[in-house]
């Protein structure tokens, strides 16, 4: 094909391919376009494009020939890449900091190789001014912290005309700052990208009807309807409705905000109660991403307690280091020994290695398709002894299926399934998806035939069709709350309902019309995951479900949990978790539905399944993929290893630097050697902290 991509295969083994694209150079946008194209190809598991070398590494399954043909057809101008993918890929950030790092090293080498000592001494003195000034500012604010130590060390070296030591200190401090800033920004942006808005479709109001369309078809000025439990896909003005909106993703506040006509709502916030019609003012895109980045950078949410403790300890140790240096001079009258003590401190390594460890752990988790919204949640997960699983979509498969529709009236099963799907498609939950997919599989297309839909959390849906009240939901909701009845002629059929299935009940005008039997098979890996979590320190594994006692008991025995609760409501789950916490337990909750939201909020760590209800994903502290329950085991392993690494780093930093101080006081190490060893150890520990944790297990 004319204009198609030309490439050569550089390396190949079964299931893996590395190609080199034949072109002069590759821009960031081109690299992103190619990566997006490759990752969307059938059979491709993962892909990484390197713009510097114009190479692409591809992991795939299936036919090699089909992959190569698809690559040959690629043309940059024909690929439509989402704006948010291009704007926030992180390539520019990596290139910027890599350039800073290389420039710093090259300039350092160039100075030493080509400049005479007289000029280097002037350059070093000029470079020392910002460090000294930062130390003076800290003292002015009555704080004896790390800038004081850095400024003093640099100033003393310059005053003693030890320019090599001063230059070495500033070089290593500069490298450390670049690495810290790079790692922090990359981790924050990786995290923000995973949290940023990923809404594919929205309900567009057209000719008085709600039509589900891709968000790309919605333009400024259009009106969209957002139902309870969904993420608001656009910034806009409320033209109809009354609702409570959770804006925690933007503001950090957990209390929902009341929104009504003429109110303004923001993309990415969650509609907790009610329903809104919104006139679109702004498209989805980078504004949401930028707001999340800003929130994360300003929030203490990223910091674990151990990380904060290390930072506070680092600041508290600075006066002792200064005091130790002064005491050494008073006792020995030896400036060299005193400066040797001054050249060593615990602060740099503690303040650099600890945040890098936490942010690297968050980044590593994201490589396993796990999104962690803060370091403190990894620490809580490491300490956790109790895990509560919601059954549906977690221990059971994420895609339950409708196996039968049993009619309890004159209507045919297909007609009843059509009515059920018409109602359920408004509310994303695994059970609702099963109903919608069953209707689609039978080709049961429908127009919106009902009035406004009301969702009652953990119970069901209420609406009306042709002025008849329609209810679909749980046994408790349909029969106990709504007082629906079974026709006398159908009572024997009702008694004979199969017990092995979960059920949804459909009633019209308070008379049962259908029972939808839904098979919710247990995940093949559920029992192994439960056992693996136990081996990683979880002593109490609980399953909670709104299902019947019979169904709950069968699945609990099959999975091997320690205990279970059946027929529970959302408040029951949250109450159970609060009680466990009151008993001194650290509790993790795993769920995927709107009805899990109170429990996710109540737990020390709330984990949501990625294809569950959007409100659950927004409220949760961690998100895992729907297709692999082992991600929870991986996450627990990462959190355990992170705490071990932090403790190990702490012991190493304190031990090594104490040794340097003692050797300096004894006169074994010169100040220059102490400074180099101290700064080198800080850098090495920080670089080690960037490595993947799972290799440490």
Protein Blocks (a to p, Z undefined) as FASTA:
>chain_A
ZZiacdddfbdcehiacdddddfbdcfklmmmmmmmmmmpghiabdcddfklopacddde
djfklmmmmmmmpcfklpccdfklmmmnommmmmmmmmmmmmmmmmmmmmmmmpcfklmm
mmmmmmmmmmmmmmmmmmmnopacfklmmmmmmmmmmmnopaklmmmmmmmmmmmmmmmm
mmmmmmmmmmmmmmmccbfbdcddeehiacdddfklpcehiacdddehiacfbgcddfbd
cddddfklmnopabdcdddehiacdehiacfbgcdddddfbdcdjklmmmmmmmmmmpck
lpcfklmmmmmmmmmmmmmmmmmmmmmmmmnopaklmmmmmmpcfklmmmmmmmmmmmmm
mmmmmmnopacfbfklmmmmmmpcbdcddfehplpcfbdcdfbdcdfbfbdfklmmmmmm
mmmmmpgcfklmmmmmmmmmnopacddfbdcddddehibccddeehiacddddfklmmmm
nopacdfklmmmmmmpcfkbccddddeehiafbdcdddddddfklmmmmmmmmmnopabd
cdddfbdfklmmmmmmmnopabdcehiafklmmmmmmmmmmnopacddddfbfklmmmmm
mpmbdcddfklcfklmmmpmbdcdfklmklmmmmmmmmmmmmmmmmmmmmmmmmmmmmmm
mmmmnomacfklmmmmmmmmmmmmmmmmmpcfklmZZ
